[in-house]
Amino acid sequence: MLANQPWRRSLEAVAIPAGAVLLALLIFGVFCALAGANPFQVYASIYKAAFGSWSAWQNTLIRASPLMLTALCTALPARLGLVIIGNEGALVVGALAATLTGLSLGASLPGPMVLLAMGITSLVAGGLWIMAVGALRHYRGVNETISSLLMNYIAIALMNHLVQGPLRDPGFVSKPSSAEIVEAAWLSTIPSTRIHYGLIYGVIACFLAYFLIQRTTFGFAARTAGGNIRAARIAGLPVGKLTLAVCFLGGSCAGLAGMVEIAAVQRRLNESIVSNYGYAGILVSFVSRHNPLAMIVVSILLGGILASGGILQRSHDLPDATVLVFQGIVFLCVLFSDSLYGRLAIFQDRPARASGTVASA
Amino acid sequence: MSDRSRSFYFSRRQVVRGLLATSAFGLTAKFSSGCAQSSTTGEAGAEGGAVDEMVVGFLYVGPKDDFGYNQAHAEGAAAMANVPGIKIVEEASVPETTAVAEAMRSMIEIDGAKALFPTSFGYFDPYILELAAEFPDVQFFHAGGLYQDGVHPTNVGSYFGFIDEAQYIAGVVAGHMSESGKLGFVAAKPIPQVLRNINSFTLGARSINPAVTTQVIFTGDWAAPVKEAEATNSMADQGIDIITCHVDSPKVVIETAEKRGIFSSGYHANQSSLAPEGYLTGAEWDWSSIYTSLGEQFMAGKTLMNGDIPHILRGGLADKFCKISPYGPAVSDAAKTDADAAIAAVESGQVTIYEGPLKTNDGKEVVPSGKGLPIDDVELEKMDYLIEGVNGSVS
């Protein structure tokens, strides 16, 4: 029985989400049929555009990489029982810090050093941003969900103010932007692909987060405090320090996402940095049940869905919101499937049921 | 013991069942991918074989029915699709991130597009420039004043209209129709394109009634419906009786103005259906004519790279880059007469909109007396001031 258990449980953990995705495809197929498109052709197109070729895979991975980092901003504090949705704000603040560092260092240091400095400042800035939310929560009892949401608007307003005023590059007329960071400090792409190194950062961060939460005393303490904060206090855990530290780590991941976006994609700071990566990260975190390893898979799934958005419009004449409908159906199904854990007989331990039949007999 | 082994047996059956289901899924997935691949090669073959057919891709930053910037381009694209041999593919709501680079790439690689029209300003640098370097045989046309000769790849072109000419005409109508002499302008950001529209609208109105003033409110965002409605309402409260705007979708501004019972003047596309009573006229893009002519040039084998199509296409009312909306029911005959006369004068070049003496609203002289800046003067593309008669500030 003991040997059986983990096997069934991991089968359950794979089969339920997979079933949910299949169900979502089915519902989406009905939707497409109603909208006048052949569902099977639509499935084929989604597959082709998201995973059908190496180029399509790259498209998917490019879209997935910022999500892994922003999702950690929700997932880590969630282990402490905090619902933090300030991902977008932390990303913007991280991007702002990285831009300021990149611009002030300029060409005074070699490129990799500038990149490193940009990375560190973005980690610190994003971390402090969310740590402020944790501090408000711990010391003043302010609801962390509301405060982190509102901090998003502050971050975006601050960024807009700076790029329209003090940081504005007058030579760039298409939209108010900061100046461009030096070319030496651009983050390159992984050789022979067009995927930037942000993907690697995201995967590493997810593995580190998993290790930290599941395999260290720090993570154990955080999970304990998340499970029952009073019990944790009685056990003598420093709940305040844990809150601040976990919030800092979560925020720093989103901050790094902002730095990657600046160094690898945009090269200058402007309103385009606000493109919903933060909010999509919240979705990824909840769908993967705040498990950092699952987040890698879910991010890729979401990246694939986003990558297929274009072909739905171009080949099937579906409206541009179709991909959002699909995304919504997938995530609702996955979230509802959450309630199935432990309810399906196939995934239950046989001996327990056998003893049940004996008892009833 | 036996109990446990029995349980194991059952579970194995379930495992087999599960494996069967998974492999069935895998097979179908493979099957559909096989389908997909064969269809791709089919498309590619057809595309490569037919010389007199061309795929053109259009990308929009918002929805195609936004009553604004994107709708104007989508209407133009629909007109281009009527050119024999041109097949268009479109993608709407593409954000200015790696998403647009990926969307352009799949239009080129999957649909075989040979010309792309990524229409949003923010697509240009870095996305269009990078893709243009990677795909030198694909032509990229960008709406905006950003192409620099010798700096940017030769397969990049830029086109844009002097829509401030149309705003000038709308200003003439507004100057006639305003009773309070106070006009309102809801603007997104203080960039040159927007400032030109505010200033020319004001100049048009002041050419009729020199006492007219324009109150400008910058919302700070291309799409901020709540702020746009607030700005419109507060202007109506101040006694402003005609409102126009420069935001991505004028829908909210026009609808709010109609609800408050004041006049409105449109932008980008025709919004008269949103304000059947108060809509006076509007400054519209006329992309249909430009896109149709470009489509015909494509079919004639002309390209940017060969130099057959100029890298910078510019024009105003006379060249049909822009137009004004048909006059609304409220517009008086005197206003129509003067506006029609102004159109003729602008088209023939008799009237220079930015005619000296021209002062900014903080007293600096920008155009001396006796001189004028023609509409295609590069100085105007760097505009960073509001002229006398405009209440507001750029910083």
HADDOCK unambig.tbl for C-alpha pairs under 7 A between the chains (distance, minus, plus):
assign (segid A and resid 44 and name CA) (segid B and resid 32 and name CA) 5.17 0.50 0.50
assign (segid A and resid 44 and name CA) (segid B and resid 33 and name CA) 6.27 0.50 0.50
assign (segid A and resid 44 and name CA) (segid B and resid 36 and name CA) 5.84 0.50 0.50
assign (segid A and resid 45 and name CA) (segid B and resid 36 and name CA) 6.73 0.50 0.50
assign (segid A and resid 47 and name CA) (segid B and resid 33 and name CA) 6.79 0.50 0.50
assign (segid A and resid 48 and name CA) (segid B and resid 33 and name CA) 6.44 0.50 0.50
assign (segid A and resid 48 and name CA) (segid B and resid 36 and name CA) 6.12 0.50 0.50
assign (segid A and resid 52 and name CA) (segid B and resid 33 and name CA) 6.43 0.50 0.50
assign (segid A and resid 59 and name CA) (segid B and resid 102 and name CA) 6.16 0.50 0.50
assign (segid A and resid 173 and name CA) (segid B and resid 191 and name CA) 6.77 0.50 0.50
assign (segid A and resid 174 and name CA) (segid B and resid 121 and name CA) 5.85 0.50 0.50
assign (segid A and resid 174 and name CA) (segid B and resid 122 and name CA) 6.54 0.50 0.50
assign (segid A and resid 175 and name CA) (segid B and resid 191 and name CA) 6.96 0.50 0.50
assign (segid A and resid 265 and name CA) (segid B and resid 98 and name CA) 6.93 0.50 0.50
assign (segid A and resid 266 and name CA) (segid B and resid 126 and name CA) 6.99 0.50 0.50
assign (segid A and resid 272 and name CA) (segid B and resid 96 and name CA) 6.01 0.50 0.50
assign (segid A and resid 272 and name CA) (segid B and resid 97 and name CA) 6.86 0.50 0.50
assign (segid A and resid 275 and name CA) (segid B and resid 95 and name CA) 6.98 0.50 0.50
assign (segid A and resid 310 and name CA) (segid B and resid 91 and name CA) 5.90 0.50 0.50
assign (segid A and resid 310 and name CA) (segid B and resid 103 and name CA) 6.45 0.50 0.50
assign (segid A and resid 313 and name CA) (segid B and resid 90 and name CA) 6.91 0.50 0.50
assign (segid A and resid 313 and name CA) (segid B and resid 91 and name CA) 6.06 0.50 0.50
assign (segid A and resid 314 and name CA) (segid B and resid 89 and name CA) 5.41 0.50 0.50
assign (segid A and resid 314 and name CA) (segid B and resid 90 and name CA) 5.74 0.50 0.50
assign (segid A and resid 314 and name CA) (segid B and resid 91 and name CA) 6.54 0.50 0.50
assign (segid A and resid 320 and name CA) (segid B and resid 92 and name CA) 5.69 0.50 0.50
assign (segid A and resid 320 and name CA) (segid B and resid 93 and name CA) 6.49 0.50 0.50
assign (segid A and resid 350 and name CA) (segid B and resid 7 and name CA) 5.61 0.50 0.50
assign (segid A and resid 351 and name CA) (segid B and resid 4 and name CA) 6.66 0.50 0.50
